[in-house]
Amino acid sequence: MSLPTLFLPGTLCDERVWLPVWQKLQVHQRRYVPLQWASSMDEMLALTTDRVLAGEKVHLAGFSMGGYIAARWAIDNPDSVASLTMIASSPYGLTAEEEKRRAQLRTMLKKGSFKPDSPAYITRFVHPDHQNNPDVAGVVQDMGKDLGAATLLAHTQATTPRPALTDKLKACSFPVHIIAAADDQVVTAGVLKDAAETIPSASYTSVPCAGHMCLLEQPDTVSRILQSIVD
């Protein structure tokens, strides 16, 4: 029998980021981990644990921040993991430049300056082909407006600092699947390809014509890749 699959969203995302993929994916049991409810790393890991029954194995599929949380949980619970899939998500730690950018973001958010409908916000996360698509850019904007600056601040603080997980993943026996978006400006395909090459159990796949929000932009491609993993 097929195993359950846990789906974890990214920063300032909820189940809407997964909906287009879910509509095309056939899984035994779909379990969503509502990371938008969490305000700390411990809470994120606890929410993941809550969705796994004692003695069972699950597939983990995490997008962006959710990929990092899924990897953290998998490392701590290897006997419960059938596979780990990280989508647009790096197992490397944050660089000094990234930590500096996050510090600036926290300052901005505490001042109340957050505009999810700004062109700069959409340009960073969405491929040029989809920046006027309401099913992509519109969903990104709606999630940002609905979840708000408080959720973004909580997610940013909960995952900073972000230690590298590559060495620990190298020691794990479960399969690791790293999926990159070819035109991602946030987590570049080159970084993810390099990460996959350092982990013996890892595979690497690139999704063409996609920015960071590849789940919304290319759900057909992402669902096909995931289907081959969970079958």
Protein Blocks (a to p, Z undefined) as FASTA:
>chain_A
ZZdddddddehiafklmmmmmmmpccfbdcdddfklpcbfklmmmmmmmmpcehiacddd
dehjlmmmmmmmmmmmmmlpfbdcdehiafbdcdfklmmmmmmmmmmmmnopacfkbfkl
mmmmpcfklmmgmklmmmmmmmmmmnommlmmmmmmmmcccddfklmmmmpmbdcddddd
fklcklgfklmmmmmmmpmkbccdddehiafklmlmmmmlmmmmmmmmmZZ
